[in-house]
Amino acid sequence: MTINPLISSKAQIGANPQIGNGTLIQDDVIIGDNVIIGNNAILANGSRIGNNVKISHGAVISTEPQDLKFGGEITTVEIGDNSTIREYATINRGTNHSKKTVVGKNCFIMSYVHIAHDCVIGDNVIIANATNMGGHVEIDNFANVGGLVAIHQFVKIGKYSFVGAGVKTVKDVPPYILAGGYPLSYEGLNKVGLKRKGFTQEQIDEIKNAYDVIYNSGLNVSQAVKEIKSKNSITNEVNEILNFISKADRGIIPYRK
């Protein structure tokens, strides 16, 4: 272990750490085994770092939320096993709303990404360079977000979806789809991603049929949901879509024909 006077003796650090010069680790920090931390990073109070996590130079973890309602309460940032946080990414800790900000397992958070207070990032999520999100954003498992994306507070992004680069995201992005353009819109299924993750052609066809009703039938979203529910059998994937829509407080992105 590199000797570094900026590491608090109160911090709990697991086996086999590699910690770069100039890195600050404060008192209330818990770090798992085999964690690699680059130079000049900051792990502030409330950092909870899993095993085999890589945190690159200059990353800033668990600093206070950028929320005027924050009153200094004790909150955390949780980063799951095997995730990578690249250079100069910033992850703020939670507020009283949920007490924590979460990045799941096996995530890849690229350089200059900002994850705000109370965000929840699922497992196996990829977020590309300089994406910035407001508070309370939720990004579900296996979603990919392109670079330079601005995500409005409270937006939800569904599992296995792909959001294109350089877009403003102000409505919820349903699961399994490609989203792009301006305004951000449904552009079809994330077929390549779904096939890579082992979805069968039958599953993909069922997902497409559901989105055809939602986006191409002339029905509004509520009517489309009723139409889909009227069918005798609903697959797990279609049920995931319906559940997502039921919780889409900001409404789902449109289809730009």
C-alpha positions as CSV (number, residue, x, y, z in Angstrom):
1,M,0.0,0.0,0.0
2,T,1.3,3.4,-0.9
3,I,2.0,5.6,2.2
4,N,-0.1,8.7,1.9
5,P,-0.7,11.2,4.7
6,L,-4.1,12.1,3.1
7,I,-5.6,8.8,4.1
8,S,-7.5,8.9,7.3
9,S,-6.6,6.3,9.9
10,K,-10.4,5.9,10.5
11,A,-11.2,4.8,7.0
12,Q,-11.8,1.1,6.5
13,I,-9.8,-0.2,3.6
14,G,-9.8,-3.8,2.5
15,A,-7.0,-6.1,1.3
16,N,-4.6,-5.3,-1.5
17,P,-5.4,-1.7,-2.2
18,Q,-3.5,0.4,-4.7
19,I,-3.9,4.1,-3.9
20,G,-2.2,6.9,-5.9
21,N,-0.3,9.9,-4.6
22,G,-2.3,12.9,-3.5
23,T,-5.5,11.0,-3.1
24,L,-7.7,12.1,-0.2
25,I,-9.7,9.5,1.8
26,Q,-11.7,10.9,4.7
27,D,-12.9,9.3,8.0
28,D,-16.2,7.7,7.1
29,V,-15.1,5.7,4.1
30,I,-15.4,2.0,3.5
31,I,-13.4,0.4,0.7
32,G,-13.5,-3.3,-0.3
33,D,-10.7,-5.6,-1.5
34,N,-8.5,-5.2,-4.5
35,V,-9.6,-1.6,-5.2
36,I,-7.4,0.6,-7.4
37,I,-7.5,4.4,-6.9
38,G,-5.5,6.7,-9.1
39,N,-3.7,9.9,-8.2
40,N,-5.5,13.0,-6.7
41,A,-8.9,11.4,-6.3
42,I,-11.2,12.3,-3.5
43,L,-13.2,9.8,-1.5
44,A,-15.2,11.9,0.9
45,N,-17.2,10.9,3.9
46,G,-20.0,8.5,3.0
47,S,-18.1,6.6,0.3
48,R,-18.9,2.9,0.2
49,I,-16.8,1.2,-2.4
50,G,-17.2,-2.5,-3.3
51,N,-14.6,-5.1,-4.3
52,N,-12.4,-4.8,-7.4
53,V,-13.5,-1.2,-8.1
54,K,-11.2,1.0,-10.2
55,I,-11.3,4.8,-9.6
56,S,-9.2,6.8,-11.9
57,H,-7.2,10.0,-11.4
58,G,-9.1,13.0,-10.2
59,A,-12.4,11.4,-9.6
60,V,-14.5,12.9,-6.8
61,I,-16.8,10.5,-4.9
62,S,-19.4,11.3,-2.2
63,T,-19.0,15.1,-1.9
64,E,-22.1,17.1,-0.7
65,P,-25.1,17.2,-3.0
66,Q,-25.7,20.3,-5.1
67,D,-29.1,20.8,-3.6
68,L,-30.1,23.9,-1.7
69,K,-32.3,21.8,0.6
70,F,-29.4,19.8,1.8
71,G,-28.8,20.3,5.5
72,G,-25.6,18.4,6.2
73,E,-27.4,15.1,6.9
74,I,-25.3,11.9,6.9
75,T,-25.7,10.2,3.6
76,T,-23.7,7.9,1.3
77,V,-22.5,6.9,-2.2
78,E,-22.5,3.2,-2.9
79,I,-20.5,1.8,-5.7
80,G,-20.9,-1.9,-6.5
81,D,-18.3,-4.6,-7.2
82,N,-16.2,-4.5,-10.4
83,S,-17.3,-1.0,-11.4
84,T,-15.0,1.5,-13.1
85,I,-15.1,5.2,-12.5
86,R,-12.9,7.1,-15.0
87,E,-11.0,10.3,-14.7
88,Y,-12.7,13.4,-13.2
89,A,-16.1,11.8,-12.8
90,T,-18.1,13.3,-9.9
91,I,-20.6,11.4,-7.8
92,N,-22.5,13.3,-5.1
93,R,-24.0,11.6,-2.1
94,G,-27.7,11.5,-1.3
95,T,-30.0,13.8,0.5
96,N,-32.7,13.1,3.0
97,H,-34.9,11.9,0.1
98,S,-33.3,8.5,-0.2
99,K,-30.1,8.9,1.9
100,K,-27.9,7.5,-0.8
101,T,-26.7,7.7,-4.4
102,V,-26.1,4.3,-6.0
103,V,-23.9,2.9,-8.8
104,G,-24.4,-0.8,-9.3
105,K,-22.1,-3.7,-10.1
106,N,-20.0,-4.0,-13.3
107,C,-20.7,-0.4,-14.4
108,F,-18.4,1.7,-16.6
109,I,-18.7,5.4,-15.8
110,M,-16.5,7.4,-18.2
111,S,-14.6,10.6,-17.8
112,Y,-16.3,13.8,-16.7
113,V,-19.6,12.1,-16.0
114,H,-21.6,13.8,-13.2
115,I,-24.0,11.6,-11.2
116,A,-26.1,13.8,-8.9
117,H,-27.6,13.2,-5.5
118,D,-30.1,10.4,-5.0
119,C,-29.5,8.9,-8.5
120,V,-29.7,5.1,-8.8
121,I,-27.6,3.5,-11.5
122,G,-28.3,-0.3,-12.0
123,D,-25.9,-3.1,-12.8
124,N,-23.9,-3.4,-16.0
125,V,-24.6,0.2,-17.1
126,I,-22.3,2.2,-19.4
127,I,-22.4,6.0,-19.3
128,A,-20.1,7.7,-21.8
129,N,-18.0,10.8,-21.4
130,A,-19.3,14.1,-20.0
131,T,-22.9,12.9,-19.5
132,N,-24.5,15.0,-16.8
133,M,-27.6,14.2,-14.8
134,G,-29.8,16.0,-12.3
135,G,-30.9,14.5,-9.0
136,H,-33.0,11.4,-8.6
137,V,-32.3,10.0,-12.1
138,E,-32.8,6.2,-12.4
139,I,-31.0,4.2,-15.0
140,D,-31.8,0.5,-15.1
141,N,-29.6,-2.6,-15.7
142,F,-27.7,-2.9,-19.0
143,A,-28.6,0.5,-20.2
144,N,-26.1,2.5,-22.3
145,V,-26.0,6.3,-22.4
146,G,-23.9,8.1,-25.0
147,G,-21.5,11.0,-24.4
148,L,-22.6,14.6,-23.7
149,V,-26.1,13.6,-22.7
150,A,-28.0,16.0,-20.4
151,I,-30.5,14.1,-18.2
152,H,-33.2,16.0,-16.4
153,Q,-33.9,15.4,-12.8
154,F,-36.2,12.5,-12.0
155,V,-35.9,11.0,-15.5
156,K,-36.0,7.2,-15.7
157,I,-34.1,5.2,-18.4
158,G,-35.2,1.6,-18.8
159,K,-33.1,-1.5,-18.9
160,Y,-31.3,-2.6,-22.1
161,S,-32.0,0.8,-23.7
162,F,-29.5,2.9,-25.6
163,V,-29.6,6.7,-25.5
164,G,-27.6,8.3,-28.4
165,A,-24.9,10.9,-27.8
166,G,-25.4,14.7,-27.4
167,V,-29.1,14.7,-26.6
168,K,-31.3,16.3,-23.9
169,T,-33.3,13.8,-22.0
170,V,-36.4,15.3,-20.3
171,K,-38.9,12.4,-20.6
172,D,-38.5,8.8,-19.6
173,V,-36.9,6.3,-21.9
174,P,-38.6,2.9,-22.0
175,P,-36.7,-0.3,-21.9
176,Y,-35.2,-2.2,-24.8
177,I,-35.2,0.8,-27.2
178,L,-32.9,3.1,-29.2
179,A,-33.5,6.8,-28.3
180,G,-32.0,9.7,-30.3
181,G,-32.5,12.9,-32.2
182,Y,-34.1,16.1,-31.2
183,P,-36.4,16.1,-29.4
184,L,-35.3,12.8,-28.0
185,S,-37.5,10.2,-29.6
186,Y,-38.1,6.5,-30.1
187,E,-36.0,5.2,-33.0
188,G,-36.8,1.5,-32.8
189,L,-35.5,-1.4,-30.7
190,N,-31.9,-1.8,-29.4
191,K,-31.7,-5.0,-31.5
192,V,-28.0,-5.3,-31.5
193,G,-27.8,-4.9,-27.8
194,L,-30.6,-7.4,-27.2
195,K,-29.1,-10.0,-29.4
196,R,-25.7,-9.6,-27.7
197,K,-27.4,-10.2,-24.3
198,G,-29.0,-13.4,-25.5
199,F,-32.6,-12.3,-26.3
200,T,-34.2,-14.7,-28.7
201,Q,-35.8,-13.6,-31.9
202,E,-39.2,-14.5,-30.4
203,Q,-38.6,-12.2,-27.4
204,I,-37.5,-9.4,-29.7
205,D,-40.6,-9.8,-31.9
206,E,-42.9,-9.6,-28.9
207,I,-41.1,-6.4,-27.7
208,K,-41.5,-4.9,-31.2
209,N,-45.1,-5.8,-31.4
210,A,-45.8,-4.0,-28.1
211,Y,-44.0,-0.9,-29.2
212,D,-45.8,-0.9,-32.5
213,V,-49.0,-0.6,-30.5
214,I,-47.6,2.1,-28.4
215,Y,-46.0,4.2,-31.1
216,N,-47.6,3.2,-34.5
217,S,-51.2,2.4,-33.9
218,G,-52.6,5.9,-33.6
219,L,-53.6,5.2,-30.0
220,N,-52.5,7.4,-27.1
221,V,-50.3,5.8,-24.5
222,S,-53.1,4.9,-22.1
223,Q,-55.2,3.4,-24.9
224,A,-52.2,1.4,-26.2
225,V,-51.5,0.0,-22.7
226,K,-55.2,-1.2,-22.5
227,E,-54.9,-2.7,-25.9
228,I,-51.7,-4.7,-25.0
229,K,-53.3,-5.8,-21.7
230,S,-56.3,-7.1,-23.5
231,K,-54.2,-9.9,-25.0
232,N,-54.4,-13.3,-23.4
233,S,-50.8,-13.7,-22.6
234,I,-48.1,-11.1,-21.8
235,T,-44.4,-12.0,-21.8
236,N,-42.0,-10.9,-19.1
237,E,-40.5,-8.3,-21.5
238,V,-43.8,-6.8,-22.4
239,N,-44.8,-6.7,-18.7
240,E,-41.5,-4.8,-18.0
241,I,-42.6,-2.2,-20.6
242,L,-46.0,-1.8,-19.1
243,N,-44.6,-1.5,-15.5
244,F,-42.2,1.1,-16.7
245,I,-44.9,3.1,-18.3
246,S,-47.0,2.9,-15.2
247,K,-44.2,4.6,-13.3
248,A,-43.2,7.1,-15.9
249,D,-44.1,10.3,-14.0
250,R,-42.6,12.5,-16.7
251,G,-44.2,10.6,-19.6
252,I,-42.3,8.6,-22.1
253,I,-40.4,9.9,-25.1
254,P,-42.4,10.3,-28.3
255,Y,-42.0,8.7,-31.7
256,R,-40.7,11.3,-34.3
257,K,-42.0,10.1,-37.6
